[in-house]
Amino acid sequence: MQHDEVIWQVIRHNHCSFMAKIETGIFCRNPYNVTGICNRSSCPLANSRYATIRDHDGVFYLYMKTIERAHMPNKLWERVKLPRNYAKALEIIDKHMLYWPKLLVHKTKQRLTKMTQMRIRMRKLALKTREKIMTVPTKEKKREARREEKAEKAAVLEKSIEKELVERLKKGVYGDIYNYPIDEYNKILDQEVGKGALEEEYEEEEEAEIEYVEGYEELEEEDDMEDFGGLDMGDDSDVDEDEDEDDEVSVAFERKRGKKETARRLQGKDEREGAKSKKKPKVLVEVEREDTSGRQRAVM
């Protein structure tokens, strides 16, 4: 025969494997506990009539225990599946716990509310993208740093060996040995061709010079053609007009030529003055000799 009060006295004052004592209070780790607190009304071991709610893979179940099944441990708990709708789940709890103590019914509904809220929060957190903090051990950091250093050294060594081999190949050290990789050789040739093209373009840019061209040559040719055309026509009025135009063009051309000559004269004068200024001044050097009492002067 099961006696709830005796069981509670033994559990409470002697030993209980589900009891967890901390600074804030005494809690119960039993999965069937409806509140999680260790007390007389919430203990699932010391109550022959008990009910709670448990979660299995996102599905809530109502567990109920009665005194009539105390002698059958394999059928001790009656399980009822609750729908995902919160209102319908409350209706099922009221239906199956119609004549149960009101305090226990209230605690069961409260547990259902808390678990429903927890499931909603879990869904929101699963949909929300959050940063995942990963810890990297110091040993792995050091190992990766050493590997990076070794890889850099190997890369520098390979590049230096490649340059040395290319230089030897250009000098003809290896003679007629051509069993090196074709792809690498073509790659180096492309690089050399690209460098040569860049140098040629740079030289062309440097060789570009400024040229000065007279703009009256075409006008003079046109005037000559017009003069010949006027003679063939034999019209005196046209000849006079052409002569007037030729006189105007010749006057303008003479003015332009005079300006150029004056500019050239000034430029030649400046160059002569600069050459004179660049000449070194004369230096007078006196040399004394012990053999002769006289002195010799040399002009440099």
Secondary structure, DSSP 8 states (H G I E B T S, - for coil): ---HHHHHHHHHHT--TTEEE-SS-EEE--TT-SSSB-STTT-SSS-SSEEEEEEETTEEEEEEE-GGGTT-GGG-EEEEE--SSHHHHHHHHHHHTTTS-HHHHHHHHHHHHHHHHHHHHHHHHHHS---------HHHHHHHHHHHHHHHHHHHHHHHHHHHHHHHHHHTSSTT---S-HHHHHHHHHHHHHHHHHHHHHHHHHH-------SSHHHHHHHHHHHHHHHHHT-HHHHHHHHHHHHHHHHHHHHHHHHHHHHHHHHHHHHHHHHHHHS----EEEEE-SSSSSEEEEE-
